[in-house]
Amino acid sequence: MSGLRIVLLEDNANDAELIQEFLQADHLCCEIVRVQSRADFEAALKTVGIDLILADYKLPAFDGLSALEVTLRERPEVPFILVSGTLGEELAVEALKSGATDFVLKTRLSRLVPAVRRALREASERAERKSVEQALRRSEMYLAEAQRLSHTGSFGWNLSSGEIYWSDETYRIFELDAAIKPTVQAIIDRTHPDDRVRLQRIIDRAASERIVFAAEHRLLMADGSIKHVRTVAHGVSGRDPDRFRFVGAVMDITERKRTEQTLLERESKIRRLVDANIIGIIVWNFDGEILEANDAFLRIVGYEREDIGSGRVGWRDLTPQEWLPRSERALVEAGQTGRAQPYEKEYIRRDGSRVPVLVGLATFDASGTEGVAFVVDLTERKRAETEAHESDRRYQEVQRELAHANRVATMGQLTASIAHEVNQPIAATVTNAQAALRWLAGQPPEVEKARQALGRIVDDGNRAGNVIGRIHELIRKTPPRKEPVDINEAIREVIELTRGEAWKHGASVQTHLADRLPLVEGDRVQLQQVLLNLLINAMEVMSGVSDGVRELLISTARADSGCVLVTVLDSGPGFAADSAERLFAPFYTTKPTGLGMGLPICRSIVEAHGGRLWASANVPHGAIFQFTVPAHPDASS
């Protein structure tokens, strides 16, 4: 024993020296810290590494029992020995009861060293026992926490006494009060009725044959919920066979069962999907092998299962050269993210033909070396798309034919007006020609007057030619084209064509055309057809107005979202508010003649230009037709 640190509470220097001599004489290597007052004693107790306290019983201002009280409060683990010359037997017993380790009379200091050694040994044993107890408590705490976290309880079952021990977690799993003594019957009662007989047989057989047993069964809880548990146990007998007992564990596997059930359901759904052969499904690897394929995939590519299973045909063999880079990119994407966005490609069938497909990829794990592909045959869809495109082409062609027929019919309505527009410059041409001939025949010839007459002939010829040209543009068949169009100029040309029609119906035509309008993007002929239809319709309906002014107003303005707005407003009889949309229905007409296709064709033309055509009532009477046309992106007026 070496390196002891001893606190000595002693006011007598001679006694202190004598005590030290006794300790050293017995080869106790120690450092003695001598104190004489309460303050010094309390300060010494705060020193780290004190092994023993020796205290005189009686001091002038402090006594041994008070020192013992301080020690038990501050350093209860340090042995405390009273050393006194006046300590009687009754006081010694009181000190021992109060917590002193031992007492030694100064007249018998030969007992000091044995008492010190015994006190140190007992203190060491107490410290070791305390350490073991703390370790045991830590271990029990860790075990209890581990059981709680893993949902695994422990139990013991003594077959001889029938006594059963449950850990706290086992009580939690069974949801029973810890005050209830566990029994086999309590376990059976908590078990689901459908599992009780089977579990009872397992327990009875294990108890009879003393064999290892394991069982999975369900628990029916008080609230009606169900838990799944797994119980495993083995026998422990030691030297005495009559003390045989089972030691085991109970695991709450409810979550595992739920996960297993979910996986089974998912697997079942996937298997049904594969077996249903609605779409082609293959299991592939990065090396190009097809590990598994369903019948739908085999039908798509025209191969037999033996061709795929033997490894003679891989997915790279089925892929045309021009599609391989796209397939490789999809593989890289699937390897990085676990899946690839569906993409279109082609497969080469066994007969050499090609089949269009839509492919989606997903990998089984992070390595990305294997995965599943879902393959949809696009043959029917591609055929339907082709047919739809052809149908749309035919529809557009019919629309153009209808529009052309509508233009021709409209021009037919304007025959008289057009004839007037052409006859007027022709008549003027004849008159001017006759006048020029007279002036040239005179003596002397009036050349200047003849020249002026010839100039008027040229102007009238151009005027008639322009009328014929505009009619030709409107009547002839041409494919639609998108180009910058000055909508104000197009309106003026249509008004010029319909001037005679307006005069015939007694209509006054006014315009409010906005300045600095952007050019619109569209087909000039088609847009003029819309204007022509709207103007002639307005003139015709106003002809039925017996009293009042017949006014027709055409205006243009900028509209929202980069469009130009065209408005045609008349003072005719108008229409009912609830029939505005019906005006655009095919074959609907309010006139005694006509097929009722003019407005539907106009709407289809405007919508094909990206605009909108609608009607509303004018106040106090009449109708308003408005349409929008998007401005040309690169042109302005």
SULGI-V221867 format. One record per backbone hydrogen bond with DSSP energy under -0.5 kcal/mol. NH is the residue of the N-H (numbers start at 1). CO is the residue of the C=O. Records with the same first field share a line. If there is no record, write none. Layout:
NH=CO  CO
This chain:
4=29
6=4  31
7=52
8=6  33
9=7  54
10=8  35
13=11
16=12
17=13
18=14
19=15
20=16
21=17
22=18
23=19
24=20
25=21
26=22  23
27=24
28=23
29=1  27
30=28
31=4
32=30
33=6  31
34=32
35=8
41=37
42=38
43=39
44=40
45=41
46=42  43
47=44
50=47
51=5
52=5
53=79
54=7
55=81
56=9
59=62
64=57
67=63
68=64
69=65
70=66
71=67
72=68
73=69
74=70
75=71
78=75
79=51
81=53
82=102
83=55
84=104
88=86
92=88
93=89
94=90
95=91
96=92
97=93
98=94
99=95  96
100=95
101=80
102=80
104=82
106=84
108=105
109=106
111=108
112=109
113=109
114=110
115=111
116=112
117=113
118=114
119=115
120=116
121=117
122=118
123=119
124=120
125=121
126=122
127=123
128=124
129=125
130=126
131=127
132=128
133=129
134=130
135=131
136=132
137=133
138=134
139=135
140=136
141=137
142=138
143=139
144=140
145=141
146=142
147=143
148=144
149=145
150=146
151=147
152=147
153=250
155=248
156=165
157=246
158=163
159=157  244
160=244
162=158
165=156
167=154
171=167
172=168
173=169
174=170
175=171
176=171
180=177
187=183
188=184
189=185
190=186
191=187  188
192=218
195=192
196=192  193
197=193
199=195
200=196
201=197
202=198
203=199
204=200
205=201
206=202
207=203
208=204
209=205
210=206
211=206
213=233
215=231
217=229
219=227
220=190
221=219  225
224=221
227=219
229=217
230=251
231=215
232=249
233=213
234=247
236=245
240=237
241=239
243=240
244=241
245=236
246=157
247=234
248=155
249=232
250=153
251=230
252=151
253=228  251
254=228
257=253
258=254
259=255
260=256
261=257
262=258
263=259
264=260
265=261
266=262
267=263
268=264
269=265
270=266
271=267
272=268
273=269
274=270
275=271
276=272
277=273  274
278=273
280=375
282=373
283=292
284=282  371
285=289
286=369
288=285
291=283  289
292=283
294=281
298=294
299=295
300=296
301=297
302=298
303=298
308=304
309=305
310=306
311=308
312=307
313=307
315=288
316=288
318=314
319=315  316
320=318  346
323=320
324=320  321
325=321
327=323
328=324
329=325
330=326
331=327
332=328
333=329
334=330
335=331
336=332
337=333
338=334
339=333
340=361
343=359
345=357
347=355
348=318
349=347  353
350=301
352=349
355=347
357=345
358=376
359=343
360=374
361=340
362=372
363=338
364=370
365=370
368=365
371=284
372=362
373=282
374=360
375=280  373
376=358
378=356  376
382=378
383=379
384=380
385=381
386=382
387=383
388=384
389=385
390=386
391=387
392=388
393=389
394=390
395=391
396=392
397=393
398=394
399=395
400=396
401=397
402=398
403=399
404=400
405=401
406=402
407=403
408=404
409=405
410=406
411=407
412=408
413=409
414=410
415=412
418=414
419=415
420=416
421=417
422=418
423=419
424=420
425=421
426=422
427=423
428=424
429=425
430=426
431=427
432=428
433=429
434=430
435=431
436=432
437=433
438=434
439=435
440=436
441=437
442=438
444=442
446=439
447=445
450=446
451=447
452=448
453=449
454=450
455=451
456=452
457=453
458=454
459=455
460=456
461=457
462=458
463=459
464=460
465=461
466=462
467=463
468=464
469=465
470=466
471=467
472=468
473=469
474=470
475=471
476=472
478=476
483=481  522
485=520
487=485
490=486
491=487
492=488
493=489
494=490
495=491
496=492
497=493
498=494
499=496
502=498
503=499
504=500
505=501
506=502  503
507=502
508=550
509=507
510=508  552
512=554
514=512
517=514
520=485
521=630
522=483  520
524=522
527=523
528=524
529=525
530=526
531=527
532=528
533=529
534=530
535=531
536=532
537=533
538=534
539=535
540=536
541=537
542=538
543=539
544=541
545=542
546=544
551=549
552=508
553=569
554=510
555=567
556=512
557=565
559=563
563=559  560
564=629
565=557
566=627
567=555
568=625
569=553  567
570=623
571=551
579=576
580=577
583=579
584=581
585=582
587=596
588=585  596
589=587
601=597
602=598
603=599
604=600
605=601
606=602
607=603
608=604
609=605  606
610=607
611=606
614=626
616=624
618=622
624=616
625=568
626=614
627=566
628=612
629=564
630=609
631=562
632=519
635=632
637=517
